[in-house]
């Protein structure tokens, strides 16, 4: 093997990974099982129901229920693979760290490109959707709404989506204050959002019309798969649990349990709300509809108060999602910086709050600007392809680590190995093939840009390169 190949595919041994949480730049282990599970639910429930549903139904029709099931099954298979790696390599960095330990440095940077899309772009996408419900709430309660110039992206006829910018900056300030405070706020928001969605189901069922399911699959199986690809973006919260590996108490036990628990709760909520929503409104009316769940209830009841409650719940819910996903982005960059792949400023920890403050500010400002000027539909698809590719790497990583380090202590093992990771890979690839070509092209261009950055900066500054380590 040539020297160049050895450099590009040098792997970070698992032992140094597990020791990362003991150095001066370490993060504090403060998160138990419930906060970890709430991170997953908080970072997931909201996106797929409050606004991505309206993006997916026009493609899948009433068969969006099948789209949710497909996305849930694929996410479930991958979550099982995540659980094994999270119990074996319990550090921040999620699939970037797993790729570094199993596939090597260059593949880890390719995964990092996926994760920057998965987290950075999804934070912006969630924030964009927030403004729709904020306007619905303001209109119902106070009789006025923000003008389009201040609530839409330039492509949609506005100047800047100001509510989206403000939301990201608020989440940034909360994360700077401390992770323990942030997860407490998130847990409260999760219980509020579940209560609001239960209210939607209880009222929405009165608008049920079985005829809405008559033309069940209007665009065929490809429409269902495309719907699943759009929806997959809303399962990102499961990955966030893995990014918290270094701040988790008893990670070998709590990370797998949090992943499985969050997956079950999230999938059940998604399918229930999707059934009620499609039963209450013809699928042809979803396209272009703003504040979808809120509007559905107002149409059913003829009153604004249920829609106002749903809009308020969505405001809280999407705040929670934005907070959690922004947290995940900062932890990915923190780990990359500590490995030498990003400038040192990204892993500087404030001694008082024990949080990476400069990292959080940089991420918050850049994502706030992105959310202010880019439309929602493009952001959602870009996030999905980043998530799907990262999930494929996790499944491959399980198989590689099983072969390379069979005796490594594992708090959880993938059942039906190797069938489960193989099915996970196949499921992700199947969804990717039906995404729009422009999404795939932009993803490839972005990946090339990140890899070029690696050859210019990361390869030379890599900690493994300086130590002359790796295999």
URBELZI-V831565 format. One record per residue. N is the residue number from 0. RES is the residue in one small letter. PHI is phi in radians with two decimals (none if undefined). BURIAL is 1 if it has 16 or more other ideal C-beta (glycine too) atoms within 10 Angstrom, else 0. D_LAST is the distance of its C-alpha to the last C-alpha in Angstrom with 2 decimals. Layout:
N | RES | PHI | BURIAL | D_LAST
N | RES | PHI | BURIAL | D_LAST
//
This chain:
0 | x | none | 0 | 11.13
1 | x | -1.22 | 0 | 12.37
2 | x | -1.07 | 0 | 11.09
3 | x | -1.08 | 0 | 12.24
4 | x | -1.09 | 0 | 10.48
5 | x | -1.07 | 0 | 7.01
6 | x | -1.15 | 1 | 8.46
7 | x | -1.21 | 1 | 10.08
8 | x | -2.01 | 1 | 7.59
9 | x | -1.17 | 1 | 4.83
10 | x | -1.93 | 1 | 5.50
11 | x | -1.45 | 1 | 7.80
12 | x | -1.00 | 0 | 8.24
13 | x | -1.09 | 1 | 11.75
14 | x | -1.00 | 0 | 13.46
15 | x | -1.08 | 0 | 13.38
16 | x | -1.02 | 1 | 14.65
17 | x | -1.22 | 1 | 17.52
18 | x | -1.56 | 0 | 18.33
19 | x | -1.04 | 1 | 18.77
20 | x | -1.39 | 1 | 22.30
21 | x | -1.96 | 0 | 23.41
22 | x | -1.57 | 0 | 23.23
23 | x | -1.17 | 0 | 26.06
24 | x | -1.72 | 0 | 25.00
25 | x | -1.45 | 1 | 24.91
26 | x | -1.77 | 1 | 27.18
27 | x | -1.55 | 0 | 29.81
28 | x | -1.41 | 1 | 29.82
29 | x | -2.16 | 0 | 33.27
30 | x | -1.78 | 1 | 33.07
31 | x | -1.53 | 0 | 34.41
32 | x | -1.08 | 1 | 34.67
33 | x | -1.10 | 0 | 37.65
34 | x | -1.04 | 1 | 36.39
35 | x | -1.13 | 1 | 33.06
36 | x | -1.11 | 1 | 35.03
37 | x | -1.18 | 1 | 37.39
38 | x | -1.04 | 1 | 34.55
39 | x | -1.12 | 1 | 33.72
40 | x | -1.21 | 1 | 37.40
41 | x | -1.11 | 1 | 38.26
42 | x | -1.47 | 1 | 35.59
43 | x | -2.04 | 1 | 36.65
44 | x | -1.16 | 1 | 40.38
45 | x | 2.43 | 1 | 42.24
46 | x | -1.13 | 1 | 40.49
47 | x | -1.24 | 1 | 41.05
48 | x | -1.74 | 1 | 44.58
49 | x | -1.32 | 1 | 46.16
50 | x | -2.59 | 1 | 45.43
51 | x | -1.22 | 1 | 42.79
52 | x | -0.94 | 1 | 45.29
53 | x | -1.25 | 1 | 47.61
54 | x | -1.42 | 1 | 44.93
55 | x | -1.55 | 1 | 44.14
56 | x | -1.02 | 1 | 47.67
57 | x | -1.01 | 1 | 49.02
58 | x | -1.54 | 1 | 46.43
59 | x | -1.67 | 1 | 46.44
60 | x | 1.19 | 1 | 50.01
61 | x | -1.02 | 1 | 50.81
62 | x | -1.23 | 1 | 47.85
63 | x | -1.02 | 1 | 45.72
64 | x | -1.06 | 1 | 45.85
65 | x | -1.19 | 1 | 43.84
66 | x | -1.03 | 1 | 41.45
67 | x | -1.10 | 1 | 40.88
68 | x | -1.13 | 1 | 40.41
69 | x | -1.06 | 1 | 37.85
70 | x | -1.07 | 1 | 35.90
71 | x | -1.16 | 1 | 36.24
72 | x | -1.15 | 0 | 35.07
73 | x | -1.10 | 1 | 31.96
74 | x | -1.10 | 1 | 31.25
75 | x | -1.16 | 1 | 31.90
76 | x | -1.06 | 1 | 29.48
77 | x | -1.24 | 1 | 26.75
78 | x | -1.06 | 1 | 27.90
79 | x | -1.12 | 1 | 27.36
80 | x | -1.17 | 1 | 23.70
81 | x | -1.00 | 1 | 23.47
82 | x | -1.04 | 1 | 25.10
83 | x | -1.16 | 1 | 22.47
84 | x | -1.18 | 1 | 19.53
85 | x | -1.13 | 1 | 21.79
86 | x | -1.39 | 1 | 22.57
87 | x | -1.67 | 1 | 18.95
88 | x | -2.24 | 1 | 17.54
89 | x | -1.43 | 1 | 20.88
90 | x | -2.26 | 1 | 20.24
91 | x | -1.17 | 1 | 21.70
92 | x | 1.99 | 1 | 20.17
93 | x | 0.88 | 1 | 20.86
94 | x | -1.16 | 1 | 19.13
95 | x | -1.08 | 1 | 17.23
96 | x | -1.13 | 1 | 15.47
97 | x | -1.13 | 1 | 15.13
98 | x | -1.16 | 1 | 13.63
99 | x | -1.10 | 1 | 11.06
100 | x | -1.38 | 1 | 10.08
101 | x | -1.99 | 1 | 10.40
102 | x | -1.88 | 1 | 10.34
103 | x | 2.12 | 1 | 8.45
104 | x | -1.21 | 1 | 10.24
105 | x | -1.11 | 1 | 12.88
106 | x | -1.04 | 1 | 13.99
107 | x | -1.10 | 1 | 14.25
108 | x | -1.22 | 1 | 16.61
109 | x | -1.12 | 1 | 18.54
110 | x | -1.16 | 1 | 19.04
111 | x | -1.03 | 1 | 20.15
112 | x | -1.06 | 1 | 22.77
113 | x | -1.08 | 1 | 23.99
114 | x | -1.21 | 1 | 24.24
115 | x | -1.15 | 1 | 26.22
116 | x | -1.20 | 1 | 28.61
117 | x | -1.04 | 1 | 28.61
118 | x | -1.69 | 1 | 29.54
119 | x | -1.07 | 1 | 31.08
120 | x | -1.23 | 1 | 33.15
121 | x | -1.20 | 1 | 34.16
122 | x | -1.03 | 1 | 35.41
123 | x | -1.12 | 1 | 37.59
124 | x | -1.09 | 1 | 38.73
125 | x | -1.11 | 1 | 39.81
126 | x | -1.11 | 1 | 41.63
127 | x | -1.06 | 1 | 43.49
128 | x | -1.16 | 1 | 44.83
129 | x | -1.07 | 1 | 46.01
130 | x | -1.14 | 1 | 48.70
131 | x | -1.08 | 1 | 50.38
132 | x | -1.28 | 1 | 51.11
133 | x | -1.10 | 1 | 52.02
134 | x | -1.15 | 1 | 54.68
135 | x | -1.05 | 1 | 55.94
136 | x | -1.12 | 1 | 56.30
137 | x | -1.11 | 1 | 58.08
138 | x | -1.14 | 1 | 60.37
139 | x | -1.22 | 1 | 61.42
140 | x | -1.57 | 0 | 61.89
141 | x | -2.07 | 0 | 63.16
142 | x | 1.41 | 0 | 64.32
143 | x | -2.47 | 0 | 62.16
144 | x | -2.31 | 1 | 58.74
145 | x | -1.17 | 1 | 56.56
146 | x | -1.14 | 0 | 57.41
147 | x | -0.97 | 0 | 55.14
148 | x | -1.04 | 0 | 54.44
149 | x | -1.92 | 1 | 52.64
150 | x | -2.32 | 1 | 51.08
151 | x | -2.24 | 1 | 49.79
152 | x | -1.29 | 1 | 47.20
153 | x | -0.98 | 0 | 48.61
154 | x | -1.13 | 0 | 47.99
155 | x | -1.61 | 0 | 50.14
156 | x | 1.80 | 0 | 52.97
157 | x | -1.76 | 1 | 52.16
158 | x | -1.83 | 0 | 51.00
159 | x | -2.75 | 1 | 48.36
160 | x | -1.52 | 1 | 47.50
161 | x | -1.09 | 1 | 48.41
162 | x | -1.00 | 1 | 48.04
163 | x | -1.10 | 1 | 44.42
164 | x | -1.09 | 1 | 43.73
165 | x | -1.10 | 1 | 45.53
166 | x | -1.03 | 1 | 43.71
167 | x | -1.08 | 1 | 40.22
168 | x | -1.17 | 1 | 41.44
169 | x | -1.12 | 0 | 42.99
170 | x | -1.12 | 1 | 39.76
171 | x | -1.03 | 1 | 37.96
172 | x | -1.12 | 0 | 40.54
173 | x | -1.18 | 1 | 40.23
174 | x | -1.17 | 1 | 36.43
175 | x | -1.12 | 1 | 36.92
176 | x | -1.11 | 0 | 39.35
177 | x | 2.70 | 1 | 36.83
178 | x | -1.26 | 1 | 34.76
179 | x | -1.12 | 1 | 37.10
180 | x | -1.12 | 0 | 40.13
181 | x | -1.13 | 1 | 38.49
182 | x | -1.24 | 1 | 37.65
183 | x | -1.14 | 0 | 41.19
184 | x | -1.06 | 1 | 42.71
185 | x | -1.08 | 1 | 40.51
186 | x | -1.06 | 1 | 41.62
187 | x | -1.07 | 0 | 45.25
188 | x | -1.13 | 1 | 44.80
189 | x | -1.08 | 1 | 43.21
190 | x | -1.15 | 0 | 46.30
191 | x | -1.14 | 0 | 48.60
192 | x | -1.16 | 1 | 46.98
193 | x | -1.13 | 1 | 47.14
194 | x | -1.11 | 0 | 50.82
195 | x | -1.15 | 1 | 51.53
196 | x | -1.17 | 1 | 49.97
197 | x | -1.11 | 0 | 52.03
198 | x | -1.10 | 0 | 55.08
199 | x | -1.02 | 1 | 54.22
200 | x | -1.11 | 0 | 54.01
201 | x | -1.15 | 0 | 57.29
202 | x | -1.49 | 1 | 59.23
203 | x | -1.07 | 1 | 57.55
204 | x | -1.14 | 0 | 58.49
205 | x | -1.28 | 0 | 62.13
206 | x | -1.69 | 1 | 61.44
207 | x | -1.06 | 0 | 60.04
208 | x | -2.46 | 0 | 61.20
209 | x | -1.11 | 0 | 59.99
210 | x | -1.10 | 0 | 61.01
211 | x | -1.14 | 1 | 58.01
212 | x | -1.76 | 0 | 55.83
213 | x | -1.08 | 0 | 58.07
214 | x | -1.57 | 0 | 56.06
215 | x | -1.18 | 0 | 52.85
216 | x | -2.25 | 0 | 50.40
217 | x | -1.11 | 0 | 52.10
218 | x | -1.97 | 1 | 49.18
219 | x | 1.28 | 0 | 47.79
220 | x | -1.15 | 0 | 44.38
221 | x | -1.12 | 0 | 42.64
222 | x | -1.15 | 1 | 44.34
223 | x | -1.14 | 1 | 43.13
224 | x | -1.17 | 1 | 39.51
225 | x | -1.09 | 1 | 39.81
226 | x | -1.04 | 1 | 41.31
227 | x | -1.10 | 1 | 38.37
228 | x | -1.12 | 1 | 36.02
229 | x | -1.19 | 1 | 38.08
230 | x | -1.17 | 1 | 38.34
231 | x | -0.97 | 1 | 34.64
232 | x | -0.92 | 1 | 34.34
233 | x | -1.45 | 1 | 36.31
234 | x | -1.72 | 1 | 33.74
235 | x | -1.08 | 1 | 31.35
236 | x | -1.01 | 1 | 32.39
237 | x | -1.12 | 1 | 30.38
238 | x | -1.18 | 1 | 27.14
239 | x | -1.06 | 1 | 28.55
240 | x | -1.00 | 1 | 28.50
241 | x | -1.18 | 1 | 24.71
242 | x | -1.23 | 1 | 24.58
243 | x | -1.59 | 1 | 26.63
244 | x | -0.94 | 1 | 24.11
245 | x | -1.42 | 1 | 24.08
246 | x | -1.89 | 1 | 27.89
247 | x | -1.62 | 1 | 28.63
248 | x | -1.34 | 0 | 30.33
249 | x | 0.74 | 0 | 29.07
250 | x | -1.07 | 1 | 26.45
251 | x | -1.07 | 0 | 25.49
252 | x | -1.64 | 0 | 29.14
253 | x | -1.32 | 1 | 30.43
254 | x | -1.12 | 1 | 27.87
255 | x | -1.06 | 1 | 28.31
256 | x | -1.12 | 1 | 32.08
257 | x | -1.13 | 1 | 32.42
258 | x | -1.08 | 1 | 30.66
259 | x | -1.16 | 1 | 32.90
260 | x | -1.10 | 1 | 36.01
261 | x | -1.10 | 1 | 35.65
262 | x | -1.05 | 1 | 35.09
263 | x | -1.10 | 0 | 38.27
264 | x | -1.10 | 1 | 40.41
265 | x | -1.11 | 1 | 39.32
266 | x | -1.10 | 1 | 39.81
267 | x | -1.08 | 0 | 43.19
268 | x | -1.12 | 1 | 44.42
269 | x | -1.01 | 1 | 43.36
270 | x | -1.17 | 0 | 45.14
271 | x | -1.03 | 1 | 48.24
272 | x | -1.18 | 1 | 48.76
273 | x | -1.12 | 1 | 48.12
274 | x | -1.05 | 1 | 50.73
275 | x | -1.14 | 1 | 53.28
276 | x | -1.11 | 1 | 52.67
277 | x | -1.23 | 1 | 53.09
278 | x | -1.19 | 1 | 56.03
279 | x | -1.63 | 1 | 57.70
280 | x | -2.54 | 1 | 57.28
281 | x | -1.00 | 0 | 57.30
282 | x | -1.09 | 1 | 53.90
283 | x | -1.22 | 0 | 55.43
284 | x | -1.63 | 1 | 56.12
285 | x | -1.33 | 1 | 52.53
286 | x | -1.11 | 0 | 51.58
287 | x | 1.32 | 0 | 51.99
288 | x | -1.36 | 1 | 53.19
289 | x | -1.61 | 0 | 52.25
290 | x | 0.85 | 1 | 51.76
291 | x | -0.90 | 1 | 51.94
292 | x | -1.10 | 1 | 52.37
293 | x | -1.09 | 1 | 54.86
294 | x | -1.15 | 1 | 56.90
295 | x | -1.03 | 1 | 56.99
296 | x | -1.17 | 1 | 58.58
297 | x | -1.14 | 1 | 61.06
298 | x | -1.21 | 0 | 62.14
299 | x | -1.24 | 1 | 62.63
300 | x | -1.59 | 0 | 64.56
301 | x | 1.27 | 0 | 66.31
302 | x | -2.21 | 0 | 65.44
303 | x | -1.55 | 1 | 62.96
304 | x | -1.14 | 0 | 62.15
305 | x | -1.12 | 1 | 59.63
306 | x | -1.14 | 1 | 57.83
307 | x | -1.15 | 1 | 57.91
308 | x | -1.12 | 1 | 56.33
309 | x | -1.11 | 1 | 53.59
310 | x | -1.09 | 1 | 53.00
311 | x | -1.12 | 1 | 52.78
312 | x | -1.11 | 1 | 50.32
313 | x | -1.17 | 1 | 48.21
314 | x | -1.04 | 1 | 48.27
315 | x | -1.18 | 1 | 46.95
316 | x | -1.09 | 1 | 44.48
317 | x | -1.25 | 1 | 42.93
318 | x | -1.03 | 1 | 42.77
319 | x | -1.06 | 1 | 40.69
320 | x | -1.09 | 1 | 38.31
321 | x | -1.05 | 1 | 37.94
322 | x | -1.03 | 1 | 37.27
323 | x | -1.18 | 1 | 34.52
324 | x | -1.26 | 1 | 32.72
325 | x | -1.12 | 1 | 32.95
326 | x | -1.00 | 1 | 31.43
327 | x | -1.06 | 1 | 28.45
328 | x | -1.07 | 1 | 27.95
329 | x | -1.13 | 1 | 28.02
330 | x | -1.29 | 1 | 25.41
331 | x | -1.10 | 1 | 22.94
332 | x | -1.16 | 1 | 23.47
333 | x | -1.02 | 1 | 23.40
334 | x | -1.16 | 1 | 19.85
335 | x | -1.07 | 1 | 18.71
336 | x | -1.14 | 1 | 20.60
337 | x | -1.17 | 1 | 19.08
338 | x | -1.45 | 1 | 15.58
339 | x | 1.59 | 1 | 17.23
340 | x | -1.44 | 1 | 17.67
341 | x | -2.22 | 1 | 21.41
342 | x | -0.97 | 1 | 23.91
343 | x | -1.01 | 0 | 24.30
344 | x | -1.03 | 0 | 27.67
345 | x | -1.33 | 1 | 26.18
346 | x | -2.04 | 1 | 24.93
347 | x | -1.33 | 0 | 28.06
348 | x | -1.84 | 1 | 29.75
349 | x | -1.19 | 0 | 33.53
350 | x | -1.14 | 0 | 34.42
351 | x | -1.50 | 0 | 37.50
352 | x | -1.62 | 1 | 36.36
353 | x | 1.00 | 1 | 32.67
354 | x | -2.20 | 1 | 31.89
355 | x | -1.37 | 1 | 30.06
356 | x | -1.12 | 1 | 33.39
357 | x | -1.02 | 1 | 32.59
358 | x | -0.96 | 1 | 29.96
359 | x | -1.12 | 1 | 32.63
360 | x | -1.16 | 1 | 35.30
361 | x | -1.05 | 1 | 33.33
362 | x | -1.07 | 1 | 32.39
363 | x | -1.05 | 1 | 35.94
364 | x | -1.17 | 0 | 37.69
365 | x | -1.14 | 0 | 35.66
366 | x | -1.22 | 1 | 35.90
367 | x | -1.06 | 1 | 39.58
368 | x | -1.12 | 0 | 40.25
369 | x | -1.07 | 1 | 38.46
370 | x | -1.16 | 1 | 40.48
371 | x | -1.35 | 1 | 43.65
372 | x | -2.20 | 1 | 43.56
373 | x | -1.90 | 1 | 41.62
374 | x | -1.25 | 1 | 43.38
375 | x | -1.15 | 1 | 42.25
376 | x | -1.06 | 1 | 41.91
377 | x | -1.21 | 1 | 39.30
378 | x | -1.07 | 1 | 37.26
379 | x | -1.09 | 1 | 37.28
380 | x | -1.18 | 1 | 35.96
381 | x | -1.10 | 1 | 33.18
382 | x | -1.13 | 1 | 32.06
383 | x | -1.07 | 1 | 32.18
384 | x | -1.19 | 1 | 29.90
385 | x | -1.10 | 1 | 27.27
386 | x | -1.12 | 1 | 27.58
387 | x | -1.10 | 1 | 27.50
388 | x | -1.16 | 1 | 24.32
389 | x | -1.08 | 1 | 22.57
390 | x | -1.13 | 1 | 23.99
391 | x | -1.06 | 1 | 22.64
392 | x | -1.10 | 1 | 19.04
393 | x | -1.06 | 1 | 19.72
394 | x | -1.14 | 1 | 21.08
395 | x | -1.13 | 1 | 18.19
396 | x | -1.05 | 1 | 15.83
397 | x | -1.02 | 1 | 18.03
398 | x | -1.19 | 1 | 17.69
399 | x | -1.14 | 1 | 13.92
400 | x | -1.19 | 1 | 13.68
401 | x | -1.05 | 1 | 16.59
402 | x | -1.36 | 0 | 14.96
403 | x | -1.37 | 0 | 11.49
404 | x | -2.32 | 1 | 13.20
405 | x | -1.13 | 0 | 16.85
406 | x | -1.66 | 0 | 18.06
407 | x | -1.09 | 0 | 17.06
408 | x | -1.04 | 0 | 20.49
409 | x | -2.24 | 1 | 21.92
410 | x | -1.26 | 1 | 25.21
411 | x | -2.59 | 1 | 25.87
412 | x | -2.11 | 0 | 24.96
413 | x | -1.07 | 1 | 25.68
414 | x | -1.29 | 0 | 28.88
415 | x | 0.95 | 0 | 29.48
416 | x | -1.24 | 0 | 25.78
417 | x | -1.67 | 0 | 24.66
418 | x | -1.07 | 0 | 27.93
419 | x | -1.06 | 1 | 27.69
420 | x | -1.12 | 1 | 24.42
421 | x | -1.14 | 0 | 25.58
422 | x | -1.13 | 1 | 28.94
423 | x | -1.09 | 1 | 27.44
424 | x | -1.06 | 1 | 25.57
425 | x | -1.10 | 0 | 28.80
426 | x | -1.13 | 1 | 30.97
427 | x | -1.11 | 1 | 29.10
428 | x | -1.11 | 0 | 29.10
429 | x | -1.11 | 0 | 32.81
430 | x | -1.22 | 1 | 33.70
431 | x | -1.05 | 1 | 31.81
432 | x | -1.10 | 0 | 33.75
433 | x | -1.76 | 1 | 37.04
434 | x | -1.26 | 1 | 36.21
435 | x | -1.11 | 0 | 38.20
436 | x | -0.94 | 0 | 36.82
437 | x | -1.07 | 0 | 37.12
438 | x | -1.12 | 1 | 34.77
439 | x | -1.15 | 0 | 32.06
440 | x | -1.11 | 0 | 32.66
441 | x | -1.11 | 1 | 32.48
442 | x | -1.05 | 1 | 29.26
443 | x | -1.13 | 0 | 27.65
444 | x | -1.08 | 0 | 29.05
445 | x | -1.07 | 1 | 27.75
446 | x | -1.10 | 1 | 24.19
447 | x | -1.09 | 0 | 24.41
448 | x | -1.09 | 0 | 25.72
449 | x | -1.14 | 1 | 22.87
450 | x | -1.17 | 1 | 20.24
451 | x | -1.10 | 0 | 22.42
452 | x | -1.04 | 1 | 22.35
453 | x | -1.06 | 1 | 18.55
454 | x | -1.20 | 0 | 18.75
455 | x | -1.42 | 0 | 21.64
456 | x | -2.10 | 0 | 20.56
457 | x | -1.06 | 1 | 17.38
458 | x | -1.05 | 1 | 14.89
459 | x | -1.33 | 0 | 16.70
460 | x | -1.64 | 1 | 17.29
461 | x | -0.94 | 1 | 13.96
462 | x | -1.04 | 0 | 13.51
463 | x | -1.13 | 1 | 9.81
464 | x | -1.15 | 1 | 11.18
465 | x | -1.19 | 0 | 13.92
466 | x | -1.49 | 0 | 12.05
467 | x | 1.17 | 0 | 9.71
468 | x | -1.76 | 0 | 6.91
469 | x | 1.67 | 1 | 3.74
470 | x | -2.37 | 0 | 0.00
//
